[in-house]
Amino acid sequence: MIEDMLRTPAAVQDAERHTAHNYHPLPVVISSAEGAWVTDVDGRRYLDCLAGYSALNFGHRHPTLIAAAHAQLDRLTLTSRAFIHDQFADFCRELAALCGKDLVLPMNTGAEAVETGIKVARKWGYQVKGVPAGQANIVVAEGNFHGRTTTIVSFSTDEDARADFGPYTPGFRIVPYGDLAALTAAIDEHTVAVLLEPIQGEQGVVVPPEGYLPGVRQLCTERNVLFIADEIQSGLGRTGTTFACELDGVVPDMYLLGKALGGGIVPVSAVAADADVLGVLKPGQHGSTFGGNPLACAVATEVVRLLATGEFQRRSAELGERLHAGLRALLGKGLVAVRGRGLWVGLDIDPALMSGREACERLMERGVLAKDTHGSTIRLAPPLVITEAEIDHAVAQVAAVLAG
């Protein structure tokens, strides 16, 4: 009976009726998935070109990750950080090595990683840099998306995320993304960190101008300021490298990681930095009941091992070239801009044709799932297990939608 109810449009209406409307999902009810494909309750298959906002970089139900989760579920799922479990050391050691950093601090969600980074940067500023108590500031960029906690939305420039959630947390300075001169002017003796996405995902996969990230790195070094890279969406293979910062030859002082780190199975996030930064934390000053739990560590360790082979980074780089080339061929045919790196693309559709939401609805009707962002912009971020034929199929559906 429940299954019969799900097979009607009423399933969508029922979900909306009993859920707070903090999302506006496409009207599709997914019941199973494998690789780059999902299947709805009526048995119709869709090519997933969102991949859980990059949380599903390795596709749905990757067999290695599913096996790790099953094995751990039969043994141990939670201890809290009051005790050490047998999956913890491997995860922290191997992730630290992947990042080229001394230490890792595991959390759960991306927003928690960002909040952790903010706290660590402030504490570092007071204890190491010598900033007077209560005076620390952090410089961020316009168009940022770092999460939706009260502190994080305090420095958002997206009114949908920010409006009516004040009073706002002080201590942040907002400058235009990609403007090194503005960033330089914003830093003073009380600045403890610059927090940036190396590529702005929610803004529409916006790539900074050439030389910007190396300039940020040099500026932070010269002014004794931490460079914090939010690689929650851009990291772990999405852009054709392990981290998007690598595309510019840049190493930040701190990585913020999440999404793909949990393999699309459990929420896992982490902060990675050297001991002179993360070492400022002492017992009782920061924590999480579920952060670094055995199930999360078992899955995330296998994620790190998949990345250590370099296979997924190569796939993203090579297949990304094919995706970008196919989409660039549609410029002037309904597309006005194509941006991104690897298997991550922002498409600006001629607003005279349709909105981004309308484009995603039409793509859904043609068996491709994507997500709109601002105005007439949509994002494509397929799992890194996608094939050449599936990429060509996705591009063909975009072309068909644009052609009407």
C-alpha positions as a Markdown table, in Angstrom:
| # | Residue | x | y | z |
|---|---|---|---|---|
| 1 | Met | 0.0 | 0.0 | 0.0 |
| 2 | Ile | 2.8 | 2.4 | 0.9 |
| 3 | Glu | 4.6 | 1.4 | -2.3 |
| 4 | Asp | 1.4 | 2.2 | -4.3 |
| 5 | Met | 1.2 | 5.6 | -2.7 |
| 6 | Leu | 4.8 | 6.4 | -3.6 |
| 7 | Arg | 4.0 | 5.6 | -7.2 |
| 8 | Thr | 1.8 | 8.7 | -7.5 |
| 9 | Pro | 2.6 | 12.4 | -7.6 |
| 10 | Ala | 1.1 | 12.5 | -4.1 |
| 11 | Ala | 4.4 | 11.2 | -2.8 |
| 12 | Val | 6.0 | 14.5 | -3.6 |
| 13 | Gln | 3.0 | 16.5 | -2.1 |
| 14 | Asp | 3.2 | 14.4 | 1.1 |
| 15 | Ala | 6.9 | 15.0 | 1.5 |
| 16 | Glu | 6.3 | 18.8 | 1.1 |
| 17 | Arg | 3.3 | 18.7 | 3.5 |
| 18 | His | 5.3 | 17.2 | 6.4 |
| 19 | Thr | 8.7 | 18.9 | 5.9 |
| 20 | Ala | 10.0 | 22.3 | 6.7 |
| 21 | His | 10.5 | 24.1 | 3.3 |
| 22 | Asn | 14.2 | 24.7 | 3.5 |
| 23 | Tyr | 14.6 | 23.0 | 0.2 |
| 24 | His | 12.7 | 23.1 | -3.1 |
| 25 | Pro | 13.6 | 19.7 | -4.6 |
| 26 | Leu | 12.8 | 18.6 | -8.1 |
| 27 | Pro | 9.6 | 16.4 | -8.2 |
| 28 | Val | 11.3 | 13.1 | -8.4 |
| 29 | Val | 11.2 | 10.3 | -5.7 |
| 30 | Ile | 14.4 | 8.2 | -5.8 |
| 31 | Ser | 14.3 | 4.7 | -4.4 |
| 32 | Ser | 17.7 | 3.1 | -5.5 |
| 33 | Ala | 21.0 | 4.0 | -7.1 |
| 34 | Glu | 24.1 | 2.5 | -8.6 |
| 35 | Gly | 27.2 | 4.3 | -9.9 |
| 36 | Ala | 26.2 | 7.4 | -11.8 |
| 37 | Trp | 22.5 | 6.4 | -12.0 |
| 38 | Val | 19.5 | 6.7 | -9.8 |
| 39 | Thr | 16.1 | 5.1 | -10.2 |
| 40 | Asp | 12.8 | 6.5 | -9.1 |
| 41 | Val | 9.8 | 4.7 | -7.5 |
| 42 | Asp | 8.3 | 4.1 | -11.0 |
| 43 | Gly | 11.5 | 2.4 | -12.3 |
| 44 | Arg | 12.7 | 5.3 | -14.4 |
| 45 | Arg | 16.5 | 5.9 | -14.4 |
| 46 | Tyr | 18.2 | 9.3 | -14.3 |
| 47 | Leu | 21.8 | 10.2 | -14.8 |
| 48 | Asp | 22.9 | 11.9 | -11.6 |
| 49 | Cys | 24.8 | 15.1 | -12.5 |
| 50 | Leu | 24.8 | 16.6 | -9.1 |
| 51 | Ala | 26.4 | 13.8 | -7.1 |
| 52 | Gly | 25.1 | 15.1 | -3.7 |
| 53 | Tyr | 26.9 | 18.4 | -4.2 |
| 54 | Ser | 30.1 | 16.4 | -4.6 |
| 55 | Ala | 29.4 | 14.1 | -1.6 |
| 56 | Leu | 29.1 | 11.2 | -4.1 |
| 57 | Asn | 32.3 | 11.7 | -6.0 |
| 58 | Phe | 32.8 | 7.9 | -6.1 |
| 59 | Gly | 29.3 | 7.3 | -7.2 |
| 60 | His | 26.3 | 5.7 | -5.5 |
| 61 | Arg | 27.1 | 2.6 | -3.5 |
| 62 | His | 30.8 | 2.2 | -4.5 |
| 63 | Pro | 31.4 | -1.5 | -3.6 |
| 64 | Thr | 34.6 | -0.8 | -1.7 |
| 65 | Leu | 33.0 | 1.8 | 0.5 |
| 66 | Ile | 29.8 | -0.2 | 1.0 |
| 67 | Ala | 31.9 | -3.3 | 2.1 |
| 68 | Ala | 33.8 | -1.1 | 4.6 |
| 69 | Ala | 30.5 | 0.2 | 6.0 |
| 70 | His | 28.9 | -3.3 | 6.3 |
| 71 | Ala | 32.0 | -4.7 | 8.0 |
| 72 | Gln | 32.1 | -1.9 | 10.5 |
| 73 | Leu | 28.4 | -2.1 | 11.2 |
| 74 | Asp | 28.9 | -5.7 | 12.4 |
| 75 | Arg | 31.6 | -4.6 | 14.8 |
| 76 | Leu | 31.3 | -1.1 | 16.3 |
| 77 | Thr | 29.6 | 2.2 | 15.4 |
| 78 | Leu | 30.2 | 4.7 | 18.2 |
| 79 | Thr | 32.4 | 5.1 | 21.2 |
| 80 | Ser | 32.6 | 8.9 | 21.5 |
| 81 | Arg | 36.0 | 10.6 | 21.7 |
| 82 | Ala | 36.1 | 9.7 | 25.4 |
| 83 | Phe | 37.8 | 6.5 | 24.1 |
| 84 | Ile | 40.0 | 5.5 | 21.2 |
| 85 | His | 38.7 | 3.0 | 18.7 |
| 86 | Asp | 40.6 | 0.8 | 16.3 |
| 87 | Gln | 39.7 | 2.7 | 13.1 |
| 88 | Phe | 40.7 | 6.2 | 14.4 |
| 89 | Ala | 44.5 | 6.1 | 14.0 |
| 90 | Asp | 44.5 | 4.8 | 10.4 |
| 91 | Phe | 42.0 | 7.4 | 9.3 |
| 92 | Cys | 43.8 | 10.3 | 10.9 |
| 93 | Arg | 47.3 | 9.2 | 9.7 |
| 94 | Glu | 46.3 | 8.4 | 6.2 |
| 95 | Leu | 44.2 | 11.6 | 5.7 |
| 96 | Ala | 47.0 | 13.7 | 7.2 |
| 97 | Ala | 49.4 | 12.1 | 4.7 |
| 98 | Leu | 47.1 | 12.8 | 1.8 |
| 99 | Cys | 46.9 | 16.4 | 2.8 |
| 100 | Gly | 50.6 | 16.7 | 3.6 |
| 101 | Lys | 49.8 | 18.0 | 7.1 |
| 102 | Asp | 50.7 | 16.9 | 10.6 |
| 103 | Leu | 47.3 | 16.7 | 12.2 |
| 104 | Val | 43.7 | 16.0 | 11.5 |
| 105 | Leu | 40.6 | 17.0 | 13.5 |
| 106 | Pro | 37.6 | 14.9 | 12.5 |
| 107 | Met | 34.1 | 16.3 | 12.6 |
| 108 | Asn | 30.8 | 15.4 | 10.9 |
| 109 | Thr | 29.4 | 18.1 | 8.5 |
| 110 | Gly | 31.1 | 20.7 | 6.3 |
| 111 | Ala | 29.7 | 23.5 | 8.3 |
| 112 | Glu | 31.3 | 22.0 | 11.5 |
| 113 | Ala | 34.6 | 21.9 | 9.7 |
| 114 | Val | 34.3 | 25.6 | 8.8 |
| 115 | Glu | 33.3 | 26.5 | 12.4 |
| 116 | Thr | 36.3 | 24.4 | 13.7 |
| 117 | Gly | 38.6 | 26.3 | 11.3 |
| 118 | Ile | 37.3 | 29.6 | 12.5 |
| 119 | Lys | 37.8 | 28.7 | 16.2 |
| 120 | Val | 41.3 | 27.3 | 15.6 |
| 121 | Ala | 42.3 | 30.4 | 13.6 |
| 122 | Arg | 41.1 | 32.8 | 16.3 |
| 123 | Lys | 42.8 | 30.8 | 19.0 |
| 124 | Trp | 46.0 | 30.6 | 16.9 |
| 125 | Gly | 45.8 | 34.4 | 16.5 |
| 126 | Tyr | 45.6 | 35.0 | 20.2 |
| 127 | Gln | 48.1 | 32.4 | 21.4 |
| 128 | Val | 50.7 | 32.4 | 18.6 |
| 129 | Lys | 50.3 | 35.7 | 16.7 |
| 130 | Gly | 49.6 | 37.8 | 19.7 |
| 131 | Val | 46.4 | 39.5 | 18.7 |
| 132 | Pro | 44.7 | 41.3 | 21.6 |
| 133 | Ala | 41.8 | 39.4 | 23.2 |
| 134 | Gly | 38.6 | 39.7 | 21.3 |
| 135 | Gln | 40.1 | 41.6 | 18.4 |
| 136 | Ala | 40.7 | 38.9 | 15.8 |
| 137 | Asn | 39.2 | 39.3 | 12.3 |
| 138 | Ile | 39.0 | 36.9 | 9.4 |
| 139 | Val | 38.8 | 38.0 | 5.7 |
| 140 | Val | 36.3 | 36.2 | 3.5 |
| 141 | Ala | 35.0 | 36.7 | -0.1 |
| 142 | Glu | 31.8 | 37.9 | -1.6 |
| 143 | Gly | 29.7 | 35.1 | -3.1 |
| 144 | Asn | 31.1 | 32.6 | -0.5 |
| 145 | Phe | 29.2 | 29.5 | 0.6 |
| 146 | His | 30.7 | 27.9 | 3.7 |
| 147 | Gly | 27.5 | 26.6 | 5.3 |
| 148 | Arg | 24.4 | 27.9 | 7.1 |
| 149 | Thr | 25.2 | 28.1 | 10.8 |
| 150 | Thr | 24.5 | 31.4 | 12.6 |
| 151 | Thr | 28.2 | 32.4 | 12.5 |
| 152 | Ile | 28.7 | 31.4 | 8.9 |
| 153 | Val | 25.7 | 33.2 | 7.5 |
| 154 | Ser | 26.9 | 36.3 | 9.3 |
| 155 | Phe | 29.5 | 36.7 | 6.6 |
| 156 | Ser | 27.4 | 35.4 | 3.7 |
| 157 | Thr | 26.4 | 37.8 | 0.9 |
| 158 | Asp | 23.5 | 35.6 | -0.1 |
| 159 | Glu | 20.3 | 37.2 | 1.3 |
| 160 | Asp | 18.4 | 33.9 | 1.1 |
| 161 | Ala | 20.9 | 32.4 | 3.5 |
| 162 | Arg | 21.4 | 35.5 | 5.6 |
| 163 | Ala | 18.2 | 37.5 | 6.0 |
| 164 | Asp | 16.3 | 37.4 | 9.3 |
| 165 | Phe | 18.9 | 35.3 | 11.1 |
| 166 | Gly | 20.6 | 38.2 | 13.0 |
| 167 | Pro | 22.0 | 39.5 | 15.2 |
| 168 | Tyr | 25.2 | 38.5 | 13.3 |
| 169 | Thr | 28.5 | 37.3 | 14.6 |
| 170 | Pro | 31.2 | 40.1 | 14.3 |
| 171 | Gly | 34.8 | 39.6 | 13.3 |
| 172 | Phe | 34.6 | 39.1 | 9.5 |
| 173 | Arg | 35.6 | 41.4 | 6.6 |
| 174 | Ile | 34.1 | 40.7 | 3.2 |
| 175 | Val | 36.0 | 41.6 | 0.0 |
| 176 | Pro | 35.3 | 40.8 | -3.7 |
| 177 | Tyr | 36.3 | 37.3 | -4.8 |
| 178 | Gly | 39.4 | 37.4 | -7.0 |
| 179 | Asp | 40.4 | 40.9 | -6.0 |
| 180 | Leu | 43.9 | 40.7 | -4.5 |
| 181 | Ala | 44.2 | 44.4 | -4.0 |
| 182 | Ala | 41.0 | 44.5 | -1.9 |
| 183 | Leu | 42.2 | 41.5 | 0.1 |
| 184 | Thr | 45.5 | 43.2 | 0.8 |
| 185 | Ala | 43.8 | 46.4 | 2.0 |
| 186 | Ala | 41.5 | 44.4 | 4.3 |
| 187 | Ile | 44.3 | 42.6 | 6.2 |
| 188 | Asp | 45.6 | 44.4 | 9.3 |
| 189 | Glu | 47.6 | 43.5 | 12.4 |
| 190 | His | 44.5 | 41.8 | 13.9 |
| 191 | Thr | 43.8 | 39.6 | 10.9 |
| 192 | Val | 44.2 | 35.9 | 11.8 |
| 193 | Ala | 43.0 | 34.2 | 8.6 |
| 194 | Val | 41.8 | 34.4 | 5.0 |
| 195 | Leu | 39.0 | 31.9 | 4.4 |
| 196 | Leu | 38.3 | 31.2 | 0.8 |
| 197 | Glu | 36.9 | 28.5 | -1.6 |
| 198 | Pro | 39.5 | 27.9 | -4.3 |
| 199 | Ile | 36.5 | 27.6 | -6.6 |
| 200 | Gln | 33.2 | 29.0 | -5.5 |
| 201 | Gly | 30.7 | 26.2 | -6.0 |
| 202 | Glu | 27.3 | 27.7 | -4.8 |
| 203 | Gln | 28.1 | 30.9 | -6.7 |
| 204 | Gly | 28.1 | 29.0 | -9.9 |
| 205 | Val | 31.5 | 27.2 | -10.1 |
| 206 | Val | 33.3 | 30.5 | -10.2 |
| 207 | Val | 37.1 | 30.1 | -11.0 |
| 208 | Pro | 39.3 | 32.9 | -9.7 |
| 209 | Pro | 41.5 | 34.8 | -12.1 |
| 210 | Glu | 45.0 | 33.5 | -12.9 |
| 211 | Gly | 47.5 | 34.3 | -10.2 |
| 212 | Tyr | 44.9 | 35.0 | -7.5 |
| 213 | Leu | 45.4 | 32.0 | -5.3 |
| 214 | Pro | 49.3 | 32.2 | -5.5 |
| 215 | Gly | 48.9 | 35.9 | -4.6 |
| 216 | Val | 46.8 | 35.0 | -1.6 |
| 217 | Arg | 49.3 | 32.4 | -0.5 |
| 218 | Gln | 52.2 | 34.9 | -0.7 |
| 219 | Leu | 50.2 | 37.7 | 1.0 |
| 220 | Cys | 49.3 | 35.4 | 3.9 |
| 221 | Thr | 52.8 | 34.3 | 4.4 |
| 222 | Glu | 54.1 | 37.9 | 4.4 |
| 223 | Arg | 51.5 | 39.2 | 6.8 |
| 224 | Asn | 51.6 | 36.1 | 9.2 |
| 225 | Val | 48.0 | 35.2 | 8.4 |
| 226 | Leu | 46.6 | 31.7 | 8.0 |
| 227 | Phe | 45.3 | 30.7 | 4.6 |
| 228 | Ile | 42.3 | 28.5 | 5.1 |
| 229 | Ala | 41.0 | 26.7 | 2.0 |
| 230 | Asp | 37.5 | 25.4 | 2.1 |
| 231 | Glu | 37.8 | 22.4 | -0.1 |
| 232 | Ile | 34.5 | 20.8 | 1.1 |
| 233 | Gln | 33.0 | 20.8 | -2.4 |
| 234 | Ser | 36.1 | 21.4 | -4.6 |
| 235 | Gly | 38.3 | 18.8 | -2.9 |
| 236 | Leu | 38.9 | 15.1 | -3.1 |
| 237 | Gly | 39.2 | 14.6 | -6.9 |
| 238 | Arg | 36.4 | 16.9 | -8.1 |
| 239 | Thr | 38.6 | 19.3 | -10.1 |
| 240 | Gly | 41.1 | 16.7 | -11.6 |
| 241 | Thr | 43.4 | 17.0 | -8.6 |
| 242 | Thr | 43.1 | 15.9 | -5.0 |
| 243 | Phe | 42.6 | 19.5 | -4.0 |
| 244 | Ala | 41.6 | 22.4 | -6.2 |
| 245 | Cys | 44.5 | 24.5 | -4.7 |
| 246 | Glu | 46.9 | 22.1 | -6.5 |
| 247 | Leu | 45.7 | 23.6 | -9.8 |
| 248 | Asp | 47.5 | 26.8 | -8.9 |
| 249 | Gly | 50.4 | 25.1 | -7.1 |
| 250 | Val | 49.2 | 26.5 | -3.8 |
| 251 | Val | 49.3 | 24.8 | -0.3 |
| 252 | Pro | 47.1 | 26.4 | 2.3 |
| 253 | Asp | 47.8 | 26.4 | 6.0 |
| 254 | Met | 44.5 | 24.6 | 6.7 |
| 255 | Tyr | 42.3 | 22.4 | 4.6 |
| 256 | Leu | 38.5 | 22.2 | 5.4 |
| 257 | Leu | 37.2 | 18.9 | 4.0 |
| 258 | Gly | 33.8 | 17.2 | 4.0 |
| 259 | Lys | 31.2 | 15.8 | 1.5 |
| 260 | Ala | 33.1 | 13.2 | -0.5 |
| 261 | Leu | 35.1 | 12.3 | 2.5 |
| 262 | Gly | 32.1 | 10.2 | 3.7 |
| 263 | Gly | 31.8 | 8.4 | 0.4 |
| 264 | Gly | 28.1 | 9.3 | 0.2 |
| 265 | Ile | 27.4 | 6.9 | 3.1 |
| 266 | Val | 28.0 | 8.8 | 6.3 |
| 267 | Pro | 28.6 | 12.5 | 7.1 |
| 268 | Val | 32.4 | 13.0 | 7.6 |
| 269 | Ser | 34.3 | 16.2 | 7.7 |
| 270 | Ala | 37.8 | 17.1 | 8.9 |
| 271 | Val | 40.2 | 20.0 | 9.4 |
| 272 | Ala | 43.8 | 19.3 | 8.4 |
| 273 | Ala | 46.8 | 21.5 | 9.4 |
| 274 | Asp | 50.2 | 21.3 | 10.9 |
| 275 | Ala | 50.9 | 21.0 | 14.6 |
| 276 | Asp | 51.8 | 24.7 | 15.0 |
| 277 | Val | 48.2 | 25.5 | 14.0 |
| 278 | Leu | 45.9 | 22.7 | 15.2 |
| 279 | Gly | 48.1 | 22.1 | 18.2 |
| 280 | Val | 46.6 | 25.2 | 19.9 |
| 281 | Leu | 43.6 | 23.1 | 20.9 |
| 282 | Lys | 43.6 | 21.4 | 24.3 |
| 283 | Pro | 41.2 | 18.9 | 25.8 |
| 284 | Gly | 37.8 | 20.3 | 26.4 |
| 285 | Gln | 38.1 | 23.2 | 24.1 |
| 286 | His | 36.4 | 21.7 | 21.0 |
| 287 | Gly | 34.8 | 18.4 | 20.2 |
| 288 | Ser | 32.0 | 16.3 | 18.8 |
| 289 | Thr | 30.2 | 13.2 | 20.1 |
| 290 | Phe | 30.0 | 11.7 | 16.6 |
| 291 | Gly | 33.1 | 13.3 | 15.1 |
| 292 | Gly | 35.6 | 10.6 | 14.1 |
| 293 | Asn | 33.3 | 7.7 | 15.0 |
| 294 | Pro | 34.3 | 4.2 | 14.0 |
| 295 | Leu | 31.8 | 3.9 | 11.1 |
| 296 | Ala | 32.8 | 7.2 | 9.7 |
| 297 | Cys | 36.5 | 6.4 | 10.0 |
| 298 | Ala | 36.1 | 3.0 | 8.4 |
| 299 | Val | 34.4 | 4.5 | 5.3 |
| 300 | Ala | 36.6 | 7.6 | 5.1 |
| 301 | Thr | 39.8 | 5.6 | 5.4 |
| 302 | Glu | 38.7 | 3.7 | 2.3 |
| 303 | Val | 37.9 | 7.0 | 0.6 |
| 304 | Val | 41.5 | 8.2 | 1.3 |
| 305 | Arg | 42.9 | 5.0 | -0.1 |
| 306 | Leu | 40.8 | 5.3 | -3.3 |
| 307 | Leu | 42.3 | 8.8 | -3.7 |
| 308 | Ala | 45.8 | 7.7 | -2.9 |
| 309 | Thr | 45.8 | 5.7 | -6.2 |
| 310 | Gly | 45.3 | 8.8 | -8.3 |
| 311 | Glu | 42.7 | 7.0 | -10.5 |
| 312 | Phe | 39.8 | 9.3 | -9.7 |
| 313 | Gln | 41.8 | 12.5 | -10.1 |
| 314 | Arg | 42.9 | 11.3 | -13.5 |
| 315 | Arg | 39.3 | 10.4 | -14.5 |
| 316 | Ser | 38.1 | 13.8 | -13.4 |
| 317 | Ala | 40.8 | 15.6 | -15.4 |
| 318 | Glu | 40.4 | 13.5 | -18.6 |
| 319 | Leu | 36.6 | 13.2 | -18.6 |
| 320 | Gly | 36.3 | 16.8 | -17.5 |
| 321 | Glu | 38.0 | 17.9 | -20.7 |
| 322 | Arg | 35.4 | 16.0 | -22.6 |
| 323 | Leu | 32.5 | 17.5 | -20.6 |
| 324 | His | 33.8 | 21.1 | -21.0 |
| 325 | Ala | 34.5 | 20.7 | -24.7 |
| 326 | Gly | 31.0 | 19.4 | -25.3 |
| 327 | Leu | 29.4 | 22.2 | -23.4 |
| 328 | Arg | 31.6 | 24.9 | -24.9 |
| 329 | Ala | 30.2 | 23.8 | -28.3 |
| 330 | Leu | 26.8 | 25.1 | -27.1 |
| 331 | Leu | 28.0 | 28.6 | -26.4 |
| 332 | Gly | 25.9 | 31.0 | -28.5 |
| 333 | Lys | 23.3 | 28.3 | -28.8 |
| 334 | Gly | 21.5 | 29.1 | -25.5 |
| 335 | Leu | 24.6 | 29.0 | -23.3 |
| 336 | Val | 26.4 | 32.3 | -22.5 |
| 337 | Ala | 29.1 | 31.0 | -20.3 |
| 338 | Val | 30.8 | 27.7 | -19.3 |
| 339 | Arg | 33.1 | 27.7 | -16.2 |
| 340 | Gly | 34.8 | 25.1 | -14.0 |
| 341 | Arg | 37.5 | 22.6 | -13.6 |
| 342 | Gly | 37.5 | 18.8 | -14.0 |
| 343 | Leu | 34.1 | 17.3 | -13.6 |
| 344 | Trp | 32.6 | 20.5 | -12.2 |
| 345 | Val | 30.9 | 23.0 | -14.4 |
| 346 | Gly | 28.8 | 26.1 | -14.0 |
| 347 | Leu | 26.5 | 26.9 | -17.0 |
| 348 | Asp | 25.0 | 30.3 | -17.6 |
| 349 | Ile | 21.9 | 30.0 | -19.7 |
| 350 | Asp | 20.5 | 32.9 | -21.7 |
| 351 | Pro | 17.9 | 34.2 | -19.2 |
| 352 | Ala | 15.7 | 35.0 | -22.2 |
| 353 | Leu | 15.3 | 31.3 | -22.7 |
| 354 | Met | 14.6 | 30.0 | -19.2 |
| 355 | Ser | 15.6 | 30.1 | -15.6 |
| 356 | Gly | 18.0 | 27.7 | -14.1 |
| 357 | Arg | 15.1 | 25.9 | -12.3 |
| 358 | Glu | 13.2 | 25.5 | -15.6 |
| 359 | Ala | 16.3 | 24.1 | -17.2 |
| 360 | Cys | 16.7 | 21.5 | -14.4 |
| 361 | Glu | 13.1 | 20.5 | -14.6 |
| 362 | Arg | 13.4 | 20.0 | -18.4 |
| 363 | Leu | 16.6 | 18.0 | -17.9 |
| 364 | Met | 14.8 | 15.9 | -15.4 |
| 365 | Glu | 12.1 | 15.1 | -17.9 |
| 366 | Arg | 14.9 | 13.9 | -20.2 |
| 367 | Gly | 16.5 | 11.7 | -17.5 |
| 368 | Val | 19.3 | 14.0 | -16.2 |
| 369 | Leu | 19.4 | 15.4 | -12.7 |
| 370 | Ala | 21.2 | 18.7 | -12.1 |
| 371 | Lys | 20.8 | 21.7 | -9.8 |
| 372 | Asp | 20.2 | 25.3 | -10.4 |
| 373 | Thr | 21.8 | 28.0 | -8.4 |
| 374 | His | 21.4 | 31.8 | -8.9 |
| 375 | Gly | 19.1 | 33.0 | -11.7 |
| 376 | Ser | 19.7 | 31.1 | -15.0 |
| 377 | Thr | 22.8 | 29.3 | -13.8 |
| 378 | Ile | 23.0 | 25.5 | -13.3 |
| 379 | Arg | 25.7 | 23.2 | -12.0 |
| 380 | Leu | 26.9 | 19.9 | -13.3 |
| 381 | Ala | 29.0 | 17.7 | -10.9 |
| 382 | Pro | 28.6 | 14.1 | -12.0 |
| 383 | Pro | 30.2 | 11.3 | -10.0 |
| 384 | Leu | 33.8 | 10.6 | -11.0 |
| 385 | Val | 32.8 | 7.1 | -12.1 |
| 386 | Ile | 30.8 | 8.5 | -15.0 |
| 387 | Thr | 31.8 | 7.2 | -18.5 |
| 388 | Glu | 32.6 | 9.0 | -21.8 |
| 389 | Ala | 29.3 | 7.7 | -23.2 |
| 390 | Glu | 27.3 | 9.0 | -20.2 |
| 391 | Ile | 29.0 | 12.4 | -20.5 |
| 392 | Asp | 28.1 | 12.6 | -24.1 |
| 393 | His | 24.5 | 11.7 | -23.2 |
| 394 | Ala | 24.4 | 14.5 | -20.6 |
| 395 | Val | 25.7 | 17.1 | -23.0 |
| 396 | Ala | 23.2 | 15.9 | -25.6 |
| 397 | Gln | 20.3 | 16.4 | -23.2 |
| 398 | Val | 21.6 | 19.9 | -22.3 |
| 399 | Ala | 21.7 | 20.7 | -26.0 |
| 400 | Ala | 18.1 | 19.4 | -26.5 |
| 401 | Val | 16.8 | 21.5 | -23.6 |
| 402 | Leu | 18.4 | 24.6 | -25.0 |
| 403 | Ala | 17.0 | 23.9 | -28.4 |
| 404 | Gly | 13.5 | 23.7 | -26.9 |
